[in-house]
Amino acid sequence: MEDKVKKVVKELLAKLEGEGVGGVHAWFSGMPHVLVRREADRRYKVLMWREGVALEIEVDEEGNAEHVYVKTAFS
């Protein structure tokens, strides 16, 4: 399970820097902090944050991002 979660997180970071995820592009200056929580419906919530910017990404059990929420310390 741990390897699958790490793979999903690495893929999400690559997609954010490339084609984007849900219309969101992100480039972190260094590795962001990451928290992954498994939901009751077999989905995941991935929270990534660094220096006042946080992304909450809902991921299905196959690792596909479904929704992306952006939060900043400035808003």
C-alpha positions as YAML, in Angstrom:
chain: A
units: angstrom
residues:
- id: 1
  name: MET
  ca: [0.00, 0.00, 0.00]
- id: 2
  name: GLU
  ca: [2.77, 2.44, 0.92]
- id: 3
  name: ASP
  ca: [4.49, 2.03, -2.45]
- id: 4
  name: LYS
  ca: [1.21, 2.67, -4.29]
- id: 5
  name: VAL
  ca: [0.63, 5.89, -2.35]
- id: 6
  name: LYS
  ca: [4.19, 7.10, -2.99]
- id: 7
  name: LYS
  ca: [3.77, 6.35, -6.70]
- id: 8
  name: VAL
  ca: [0.50, 8.32, -6.83]
- id: 9
  name: VAL
  ca: [2.11, 11.31, -5.08]
- id: 10
  name: LYS
  ca: [5.11, 11.29, -7.46]
- id: 11
  name: GLU
  ca: [2.77, 11.10, -10.45]
- id: 12
  name: LEU
  ca: [0.67, 13.99, -9.11]
- id: 13
  name: LEU
  ca: [3.78, 16.15, -8.67]
- id: 14
  name: ALA
  ca: [4.91, 15.37, -12.23]
- id: 15
  name: LYS
  ca: [1.45, 16.15, -13.63]
- id: 16
  name: LEU
  ca: [1.24, 19.44, -11.70]
- id: 17
  name: GLU
  ca: [4.54, 20.54, -13.25]
- id: 18
  name: GLY
  ca: [3.57, 19.27, -16.71]
- id: 19
  name: GLU
  ca: [0.05, 19.18, -18.11]
- id: 20
  name: GLY
  ca: [-1.55, 20.22, -14.83]
- id: 21
  name: VAL
  ca: [-4.20, 18.57, -12.68]
- id: 22
  name: GLY
  ca: [-7.78, 19.79, -12.90]
- id: 23
  name: GLY
  ca: [-6.67, 23.03, -14.53]
- id: 24
  name: VAL
  ca: [-4.05, 23.68, -11.82]
- id: 25
  name: HIS
  ca: [-0.31, 23.89, -12.50]
- id: 26
  name: ALA
  ca: [2.15, 24.04, -9.60]
- id: 27
  name: TRP
  ca: [5.90, 24.18, -9.23]
- id: 28
  name: PHE
  ca: [7.24, 23.82, -5.71]
- id: 29
  name: SER
  ca: [10.67, 25.17, -4.76]
- id: 30
  name: GLY
  ca: [11.73, 21.91, -3.19]
- id: 31
  name: MET
  ca: [9.65, 18.96, -2.10]
- id: 32
  name: PRO
  ca: [6.30, 19.95, -0.55]
- id: 33
  name: HIS
  ca: [4.99, 18.45, 2.65]
- id: 34
  name: VAL
  ca: [2.49, 15.70, 1.81]
- id: 35
  name: LEU
  ca: [-0.33, 14.15, 3.81]
- id: 36
  name: VAL
  ca: [-2.44, 11.34, 2.35]
- id: 37
  name: ARG
  ca: [-5.68, 10.22, 3.95]
- id: 38
  name: ARG
  ca: [-7.75, 7.26, 2.82]
- id: 39
  name: GLU
  ca: [-11.47, 8.02, 2.76]
- id: 40
  name: ALA
  ca: [-14.25, 5.55, 3.59]
- id: 41
  name: ASP
  ca: [-15.26, 5.27, -0.09]
- id: 42
  name: ARG
  ca: [-11.78, 3.97, -1.10]
- id: 43
  name: ARG
  ca: [-10.69, 7.38, -2.38]
- id: 44
  name: TYR
  ca: [-7.76, 9.40, -1.15]
- id: 45
  name: LYS
  ca: [-7.33, 13.01, -0.15]
- id: 46
  name: VAL
  ca: [-3.84, 14.28, -0.82]
- id: 47
  name: LEU
  ca: [-2.77, 17.51, 0.85]
- id: 48
  name: MET
  ca: [0.44, 19.18, -0.39]
- id: 49
  name: TRP
  ca: [1.73, 22.41, 1.09]
- id: 50
  name: ARG
  ca: [4.77, 24.61, 1.13]
- id: 51
  name: GLU
  ca: [5.37, 28.24, 2.10]
- id: 52
  name: GLY
  ca: [1.78, 29.44, 2.33]
- id: 53
  name: VAL
  ca: [0.31, 27.47, -0.58]
- id: 54
  name: ALA
  ca: [-1.72, 24.29, -0.12]
- id: 55
  name: LEU
  ca: [-3.32, 21.95, -2.64]
- id: 56
  name: GLU
  ca: [-5.99, 19.46, -1.66]
- id: 57
  name: ILE
  ca: [-6.45, 16.81, -4.33]
- id: 58
  name: GLU
  ca: [-9.14, 14.14, -4.33]
- id: 59
  name: VAL
  ca: [-7.86, 10.95, -5.96]
- id: 60
  name: ASP
  ca: [-9.80, 7.81, -6.89]
- id: 61
  name: GLU
  ca: [-8.53, 4.33, -6.07]
- id: 62
  name: GLU
  ca: [-6.77, 4.06, -9.47]
- id: 63
  name: GLY
  ca: [-4.76, 7.22, -8.76]
- id: 64
  name: ASN
  ca: [-6.72, 9.58, -11.02]
- id: 65
  name: ALA
  ca: [-7.15, 13.11, -9.69]
- id: 66
  name: GLU
  ca: [-10.80, 14.13, -9.55]
- id: 67
  name: HIS
  ca: [-10.89, 17.52, -7.81]
- id: 68
  name: VAL
  ca: [-8.23, 20.06, -6.91]
- id: 69
  name: TYR
  ca: [-8.65, 22.81, -4.34]
- id: 70
  name: VAL
  ca: [-6.08, 25.57, -3.95]
- id: 71
  name: LYS
  ca: [-5.65, 27.47, -0.70]
- id: 72
  name: THR
  ca: [-3.17, 30.22, 0.07]
- id: 73
  name: ALA
  ca: [-2.18, 32.08, 3.21]
- id: 74
  name: PHE
  ca: [-2.89, 35.29, 1.31]
- id: 75
  name: SER
  ca: [-6.58, 34.72, 0.52]
...
